[in-house]
């Protein structure tokens, strides 16, 4: 994992030929060497620069769980871009390195955790539930030997920063439990803060951050739960790309997620939960899975047979826009393909188009087709992202009363624009 900030290269990697020395490095500074509290067999996923910090996202063996066994936790770490190292023995060490756990779990009395980070998106900034926020979407999975599961969680940058301003975690001795460090034991200036001259930091601050790089509070998932979850042995999520804040006909904006799998598929998911006003996590709207596209089928062997071929994993996704086309670039270890961001033309009726629940697509009442170019005439465009139906798709159909509760259904087998009647919403008339 690498990131460039102000001309400096930051790298999360391993040193020595044996790969036994994991480190975060910016010449001439590095993290502490051979100290499991700092980095414990990390698998770096991504990094990014923002507001005077460089953030690293990775998974590693959890040192705080070591007395109970082995577990992998996902982490976010940060260092200050103006870190100059410390005095004396700290002159080639970061003086601002801190890390916190990322909590992606299904809530409950015993939460179900997705502990192993696989991919993160760039920062997506938008309006969520009436407030501006910056989100990082992440793919996390369960361990290889546990119940097979994958999830996408969103983490607010504000929650990440709050974790780094919270309590530190530590243990009195190697046999003690890991517990929050009481405030009276935290020195001033506070460890991990960016200062004008890190070489003037007192030894008490530097010794504290060397022994306490881990924060006590985990970073919670936005809205307290995953955006989308998959369990089962058919596939796992591997990578995520986001087309952020795509405007719909209603004027609302939705984040469209493209999720790659280890079986060559790409899922297109619309996050509608971030616009649903409710404080009850159990009532959060489910995401809309618009489509599931097979991009990479099993590879044929030298004889041309695919009978014994294994699945092809998606290793990278990139949303690419140009004045002429909009595509999703899909990458595997041996192939690159470009696929459209939307398939509006596949819907041949108003009902089919609206049921896509795709912010890219809307039914044009004037042109009588499902189109991406609905912005030319928003007033005659029909779309429903959150519900998947609109009364205008069948407004001129013949109805009959079928019960004493004033419920009505279409008489004909098809509605006025070709949608099968059984898929139309039941019309309720309250008198």
N, C-alpha and C positions, 0 to 999 in steps of 0.2 A: 504494500500500500504506500502511495507516495502523494505528496502535495507540495506545490510551490507557493510561497508567500513572500512578497517583497523581494523576489529574486533568490530566496533561500529554499533549498530542497529539504523537505521533511520526509523521512522514510521509516516505515515500520517493517522490520525485516529480521533476519537472524545473522549472527556473525560466526566466525570460525568455520573451518571446513566441515566440521561435524554438525553444524547448525545448532549447537548447544547454547548459544549466547543470543537470546532474543533481545531486541532493543528497538527503541525509537530514537532516531538519529537526525541531528542537524549540525553539521560541522561547526565547531569542534565538540558539540554537546551530545550527550546520550543519557539514557535512563540508567539506573543503578545496575551493575553487572552481577549476575548470579544471585539475585535476590528475588525469591518467589513471591514476596509481597508486592513487587512492582509488576513483573511479567512472569507468568507461569505457563510455559508452552503455548504461547498465543498463536492463533490463526487470524492474521490481519485481513479485514474485509474491505475497508475503505477509509478515506480521510478527507477532510475539507477544512478550508480556512474561512473564518468569520469573526469580525469584530475584535481583532487583537488576539485571537486564539487559533490554534490548529487542533482539530478534533480527530481522534482515531477511533474507529469502530472495529471490534474484534471479539473473538470468543477465546476462552482460556480455561484451564483447570482452576476451580475456585479454591483459593487458599483458605478462605473462611469456613469451608466445608470439610477441610482435610481431616479433622478429627472424627468425622462421621463416615468417611469414605471418599470416593471420587465423584465429582460432578463437574460438568461444563457449564459455565455461565457466560452470558453475553455482556460485553462491557462497552462503555464509552469513556475515553480518556482525553485529557486536554493538556496542552502546554501553552505558555504565553509566547507570543512571537517576539517580544522584546526581552526574553530571558537571555541573560549573558553568562549564566553560570554563577557559581558562588565563589567565596574566597577559599584559599588553601586547598584542602582535599576535595572541595566541591567545584573546582574551577572548570572541570570538563563534564559536569553533571547538570541536568535540568534541575532548577530549583522550584519549578511550578507544576511538576507532573502530579496529576490527580486522576482517579478513575472511579467510576460508579457502575453498578449493575443496571442492565436494561431488563425491565419486568414486562414480558409479554405472556399473559396467562388468561385462561378462562376463569372468571371470578367464581367463588363458591366457598363453602366451609373449608374445603381442601382444594385450593386452586390447581388447575391443570396447566403446567408450565411448558412453554416452547423456549428452550434454553440456548439453542445453538444458532447464532446469527449466520446467515448466508449471504445477504445482499442488502444494500441500502440505496435509497434514491438520493439525488441532490435535494436541497432544501426547496420545499414548495410553500410559497407564501400566498395567503388568501384570506377570505372571510369565512369563518366557521362559527355557526351559531351566533351571528351578529357581532363577532369580535375578530380582529385581525390576529393571525397566528402564523407561525412558521413551523411546518411539519417535515419530518423525515420519515418516509415510509420504509419499512424494513421487512425482509423475509427471515423468519426464524423457524426452526424445525425441532422436533424431538430428537433424542439420541438414536443412534443406529440400532441399538439393542432394546429399545423400548417400544411402546405402542407407536406405530407410524403416524405422524401428524405434521402438518405444516400450517403456518399462519402468517398473515401480514398484519403487523402492528404499526401504528403511527406514533411517533414521539414528538412532543412539542419542544422546540429549542428552549422555551421559557422553563419547562419542567427540568430539562437537563441542567440549565444554569442554576435552578433552585437546589438541585441535589448537590452541586458543587459548593453551594453556600450553606449547606446544612451541617449536621454533625459528622465527625470522623468516626471510623470504626477501628477498633484495636483489641489486643488481648494483653493481659498482664504478663503472662508467660506462655510458653509453647503448649502447655496442657490446659490453658484457660479457654473459656468460650470467647468468641468475638462479640464485643459489646460496644455500644456508643461511648465515645470519649466525652466526659463531662466538660462543660464549657470552661470551667476554672482551670483545666489542664491544657487548654489551647493557648499558645503564646501569641503575643503581638510583636510585629505585624502578623496577621493571619496567614498561615501557610497556604500556598497556592494562589495567592493574589498576585496580580501583575504590579510590579514596582518599577520606578524609574531606573534604579541601579541595584540589580540583584546581587552584585558583588559586595554590597554593604549590608546584606541581611545578617542578623545575629546567628550565632551557632545554635541557639535554642530553637529558632524557627526551622533551620535547615535540618537539625537532628530529628525534629518532630515530623516533618514531611517525609523524611527518609523512612521512618518507622511507621507512618500512618498515611500511606498514599490512597487508601481505600475509603470511600465515603459510606456512611451508614445507611442512608436512604437510597433505595433503588429508584430509578426513573420510571414512573408509571406510564402505561400506554395511554394515549389520548382517548378519552371517554371511558377508560378503565377496562377495556377489553379489545380483542383483535378486531380488525376491520373485516377480515374474511378468514375462514378456517377450512382446512381439508384434512380428514382422517381416512386411513385406509392404505392398502398396500399397492394401489394402482400407480401412484406417482407421488413425488414430493416437489414442492416449490424450490426453485433454484435461484431465480433472479427477478428483479423488479425494475420497471421503468414507469414513469408517471408523466402524463400530460395534464398539467395542473390547471385548475380553474377554467375548464371548458364551458363556455356560455351556452345555456339552453334557450329555447324559445321564450320561456317564462321570464328570462332575465337572470335567473339563478345560475351560479357557477358550480361545477362539479369536478372533482378530481377523477380522472380516468386512469385506472391501473392496468398495466400489462404485466402479467406474471408468467414467467417461464417455468417449465417443469423438467424433471429428469427423464421424461419420456417424449420429448420433442414437441410438446404442446405449448401454446400460448393462450392464457385466459385473459379476456378483457372484462374488467370489473369496474362498475361505477360506484364510488363511495357516496351514498346518500345519507348515511348516518350523521355526518358532520353538519347537516342542515336541519336535522330533526330536533325540535325544541322539547326535550324531556330530561328530567333529572334522574329518572329511573333507568339504570343500565339494562334491566330486563326488557324494557320497552324500546330500546334503540333499534331503529329500522335496519333490516337486513340489507346487505349490499346487493346490487343488481349484477348478475353474471350475464353479460350481453352475448358472449360467444366463447367457444373453445375451439381453437384452430390447430390442427396438426400441421406443423411446419417441417419437422424432420422425422420421416418414417424410419423404420429399422433399416440399417445398411445391408445391402446384399454382399455376400462373400464372393470369392473369385469365380465361382461357378454361376453367379447370378441369383443364387437362392437366398431368401430372407428367412428360411425356416429356423435357423439357429442364430439369427442376428439379434444383438442386444439393442436396447433402446438408445437413442441419441439425446443427450442432455442439452438443454439450452444454457449456454454459459454467459451470454451477454445480450442486452436489449438496449436499443437507442431509438428514441423518437426523433425523426428527421423531418424538417419542414423546409420547403422551398416555394418560390412563387408558383411553381407548376405542379407540384405534387406533395402529398404528405404520406410518409411511410414509416413503418416500424422495421428497423434493421434487427434481424434475429441472427445470432451467432452461436455456432457449436464449435467443437474442437477441430472440425474438418470442413466446415461449410458456412457460408454467409448467404442469407436470403433477405429480400425486402418484401414486405406484405403491406397492403393498404391498412390505414388506421380504422377504416369503416367499410361496410358492405351494404350501403343503403339500397342499392339497386336490386338486391335479392328479395326485398319485400315488395309484393305486387298489389297490395291493397292497403287501405288506410289502417285497418285493424292490425295487419301484420307489421306495418311500419311503426305504429305507436307501441305495439307490444315489444319491440326491440328495446325500448327504454334506453336508447342510445342518444346522448346529447349531440352527436354529430349529425343525426338523421331526423328528418321531419317529413310528414305527408303534406304535399302541396295541393290544396283544394283547387287551385287554378290549373295546374299542370297535370293533376291526377297521377302523381307518382311520388315515390319516396326519394328524397333528394338531400344532398349535403348543402346545397346552395339555398337554404331556406331564408337566409338573412336578407335576400333581395325583397322578400315580401313576408315579413314576420306575421302580419295579421291574418294571412290566409294559410298559415302553416300550423299543422296539428302535431302535437308532441306531448308526452306525459312520462317523465323520467321516474317519478316516484310511484305511480299507480299502474301504468301500462295500458290505460284505456282512456278514450275520450268520446263523449256522447256525439260529437260531430261526425264520427265515423259511421254512425248508423242513425242519424237524426231523421231521415226521411223514410224509415222502414215502417211496414205495417205491423201493428201490435194487436194482441188479443189478451183479454183477462183470463188467467188460468187458475186463480184461487181467490178465496174470500179475503185474502190479506192484501189485495190490490197489487199483486206482483204481475208484471207483464214480461213477456218474452216475444221475440220476433216470430212471425208465422212462417216466413219463407226459409228455405234451407240456407240461403245466403243473404247477407245484408246488401245495402245499395251499392257498396264498392267492392263486393266479392269476398267479404269475410264470413266464414261459416258461422251460422247463428249460434251454435253451441259455445262459441268462444266469446260471444258478446256478453257484457255485464247485464245482469238482471236489472230492469228498471223498476224502481219502487215509487209508488205514488201515495203520499200520506194525505188523507182528507180529514 
